[in-house]
Amino acid sequence: RSNKKLEIPKWKRKIETKEVTMISFLSLVVLLPSIANSFTSSQIKHGSHSNSVLRSSFIAPRAKTFQKSQPSSLSRRRLVIVAGWGPDPIWDTATVVSTAEACTSCISLTLDVTQEQAEGYKIPGQYCQVKVAGDDDAKPAFLAIASPPITPKEGGSSAAQFEFLIKRTDNNAWITDAIEGDKLDVSQVLGGGFDMKGELDGFKYDFPTQNVIMFAAGSGIAPIRAAIESNQLGLGGKEGGRTARLYYGVRNPGEIAYVQRFMDWERAGVEVVPVVSQPEGTGWTGRSGYVQTALEEDGVAMPRNTGALMCGMKGMAESVKELLMASGMFEGRILTNF
């Protein structure tokens, strides 16, 4: 017998290695379902919390989802939901000053607010939560403030009024049917609003903002009104300020709110372009369709010198943003209040 070590040919070693690898892979495939089930059961055992709040799609920020890595041999990940609608509300009781028909689908509601609340309102696009007075279980409405920010009176305990534009729905008669003298709970002012100073002013993007295009749908006109009337947009047109155009989309002419203010807005330098999506039988002779189609037809004259504000349904906002980005507008200058 030879004392020489028995050597396995290279071709055979490769086959055996592949067989071992295949066995390991098949074992992993078999074990994965049980590992996943075990992980899911563990998550259920430790519980998960979901908090849904009735809110306006035009106001409150959406919840953001993040994946947080968990160090372990299986590199498991836990889903963490971070609520995006700000701090817990601090409630004050407000008195209804007046209500009025703003259009066929919306009412205008004016509330007395405290000086502290008024001082918290600095940027158009900010919002409040409003609910039935004294009912801790009542679901609040999230409402953009339609009136512009004001300078509170010094030394006053009750310094201001907030105006809201509220669309009637099947379940909000508690606020749309409110009358003078009724009480409602109102939170502190929340949200960051339209960051016009940070994104439109100065030379952050190397090109100054000379033009502003605004987009609103339905009751989304509320924070846009606040922006126009706030004097924070730097409007002026021929007087050296910015030029502006507003595309305002509604279903029919009767749903156009703030018609009586359009002339003042035009004088301030805003070209108002109402767009009606269902004009049939109404006698409407203006623009028809949707705000995004109107934008596509008109285009953006100087996209790198233009900023935008928008408030409305998700589909509208996404379509408008896509068109603006395609035109060459800086993404940071496309502002929403949520």
N, C-alpha and C positions, 0 to 999 in steps of 0.2 A: 504494500500500500504506500501511496505517496503521501508525504506530510504537507504537501502543497494545499493552501486554502482553496476551498471551492468558491469560485467566482461566478456570480449570476450575470449572464449576458446583459448588456445595456438595454437591448430591445425589450427583454423580459421585465427588467426593472421599471421601465416606463409604463408597461401595461399594468403591473401591479400597483404602481403609484396612482394611475388613473382609476383603478378599481377602488382603492381606498378613498380617493377623493369623491368618487361617485357615491359610495356608501355613506360618507359623511354628509354629503349634500342631501341624499334621500332621508337620512335621519333627521336633518334639520327641517325639511319640508313636513315630515310627520309630526314633529314636536311643535312647530310654529302655532297651529290652532290652539293647542292646550296652553301655550305660553300667553297667547293673546287673550284667551278666555280668562286666564288667571289674572292678567293685568286689568282687564275690564271689570272683573268682579271686585278687585281691590279698589278700583275707582268708585264703584257703586257703594261698596261697604263704607268708604270714607265720606261719601256723600258729595253732591254737587249742588250749587245754588244758582238759580236763574230768576232774575227779577225783571218782569216785563212791566213797562210803564206806558200808559196811554199818552201819546205825544204827537205833536204836529210833525209831519215829514219835512216841513220847511224850517224847523227851528233847531231841534236838538241834534247834537252830533251823534253819529252812529257808534255802536260799541265796536272796539277793535279787538282782534283775536291775536294772541301771541303764543308761541310755543316756548316753554321754558325747559331747558335741558335738566334732566335729573341724573346725577352720576350713579351708575350701576353697571353691573356686568352686561346687562342687556341694552344699555344706553336708552332707557325708557324716557318718554317725553310726556309731560303733563300739560293738558290744555288749560290755559288761564284766560278767563274772560275779564277784560278791563272795561268797565262802564265808561263811556265817553261823554256823559252829559253833566259833568261837573260835580261840585260839592253838594252835600245835603242842603235842602232849602231851609231858610230861616223865615218863618211866616209872620206877616203882619196883616191885620184886618184892614181892608180898604173899603171905601164907600163908593157905590156907583153914582157918578155925577150925572151921566147922561148916556142914552143909547139912541142910535139912529140907523135908518136903513142906508147902507153904503152902496148897495146894488141889489139885484134880485136874489143873490145867493149869500150875501154877507151883511153883517151888522158892524157898526162902529161903536165901540165901548170905551167910555172915558172913566177913569178911576182916580180918586184922590190917593196920593201916596205920601209916605213920610219923606222928610228931608234926607234921611240916610239912604233911602232907596233912590231918590233923585240923584244924589251924589255918586251913586254907583253906576249910573248910566252915562257913559262917556263916548261910546262908539256906536254908530248906527249898525244894526244887525244883532245887537244884544237882545236877550229875551228874559221873560219871567215865567215862573210856574204860577198858575192860578187854579184854585179849587173852591169847593163849597166851604163856606166859613164854618169852623169848629168841628168839621168831620175829619178825624184823623185817618179814616179808611178810604176817603174819597180819592179817586185818581185825578191827578192834576192835568190841566191842559198846558202845553208848552207854547207860548205865544210871543212872537217877535213884537217889539215895541214899534208902533207905526209913527208916533210923534218923534221929532228930532230931540237929541239931548239938549237940556237947558241948563242955565246957571241958577242953582237954587238960591233963594233969598237968604241973606245972612241973618242968623238969629231966629229964623222961623222954625216952628215945630212941624208944620205941615206946609211944604214949600212947593209942591208940584203936582201935576196930573200926568198920567200916562194914558195914551190912546192906543187901542188895539183894533185890528181888523179881524173878524172871526167869521169863518164860513159855517153856515148851518149844517148840521149833520143829524142823524137819527137819535144820537145820544148826548147832545150838548145843549138841550133846551135850558138846563140849569144856568147857563151863562148867556145864551142868545136871547132868552126871554126875560133877562134881568131888567129891573126898572130902577128909576132914580131912588136912592136911599137904601137899596139892598146892600148887603155886606158880602164880601168875598175875601178869601185868604190869598195874599199875594206874596211871593218869595222875594228875596233880594234879586238884584239884576245879575244875570248869569251870562256866560259865554264871552268870547273875544270879539264878536262882531266882524265887520269888514275891516281888515287891517290896511286901510288906505294910506295911513302915514308911513307904515313900514314898507309897503310894497309899491305904492304909486309915486310917492314923493322921493326926491333926491335922485341919485344916479346909481342905484344898486345894480341895475342891469345895463349900465353904460349909455342907455338911451332914455331921455326924459319922457314922462308920460304926458302927451299932449292931447290925447283923446280918450274918452271913456265910453264903453258900450255897456248898457245895462239890460238884463233879461229878467222878466218876471212872468209867472203864470199864476192865475187865480189870486188867492189871498197872499201869494208870495210878493205882491206889490208892496206890502206893508213895510218891510225893512228898506226897500228901495226908495219909498217915499221919504223915510227918515234920512237916508243918505243924501238925497237931492236937497232937502230942506235944512240940512245940518251946516251947510257952508264948509264942509270938510272935503268936498270933491275938487275944490279949486276951479269951479266953473267960471266962465266969463266970455268964451268965444272971441269976439272981435275986440273986447276990452283987454285982451291979453291972457285970459284964463283958458282952461281946457274946453274943448267942444265935447258934446255928449249926445248920445242917442239912446232912447229907451224902447226896446221891443217888449210889448205887454200882451201876453197871450191869454185869451178867454174863449169859452165855448160859443157864446152869443153876445151881441152888443149890450144886452141888459145886465151882464155880469161885469161890466167895466166899472171898477170903483175909482173914486177920486176924479171923476171927469171935470168937476168944477175947479180942480187945481191945475189942470193941464196948461191953461194959459199962463199961469204964474211960472210953471216949470219951463215953458217955452221962453218966457222972458229971461229966465235965469240961464238960458243957454242949452236947454235939453230939447232935442227933437223927439217928440213922442210918436211912436208908431204902434198903434193898437193892431193886433192880429187876431182875427176871429176864425175859429176852426169849423164852426157850423153856421155859416151865414145864410143858408137856404131859408127863404121865406121871411127874412128879417128886414130886407131892404138895404142891407149893409153894402156899401160901395168902396170900403177901404181894403186893406190887405187881408187876405184870407189864407188859411192853412195853419202852420205852427211857427213859433218864433225861430226855430232852427232852420226851417225852410226859407223864412224871410232873410235870415242871416246868410244862408247859402246863396240866395239870389243877389244880395247886395255886396257880399264880400267885406273884407277889412282893408281899408285904404292903406294904412300905415301900421302894420301889425307890431313892429318893434317899438313903436312909440305909443302903443295903445294898451289900456288896462280894461278889465271887465269886472262887473259885479253881477251876481245872479242869485235868484231864489225861486225855487219851483220844484216840480216833480223830478224824481231821480232821472227818468228817461230824458226829459228836456235838458237837464243840467249836463248829463253825460254827452248827449249829442252836440250841444253847444260847445262844450269844452273840446271835444274832438275836432270840430271845425275850426275853432280858434287856434288850437295847437298846430293844425295842418297849415294854417295861414302864415305861421311864423311868430305868433305871439308868445312871449315868455310865460311859462306855466305859472310862475309865482305871482304874476299879475292877474291871474284869473281867480277872483275872490268869491267865496261863498260865506254865508254866516253860520255854517254848520260843519 
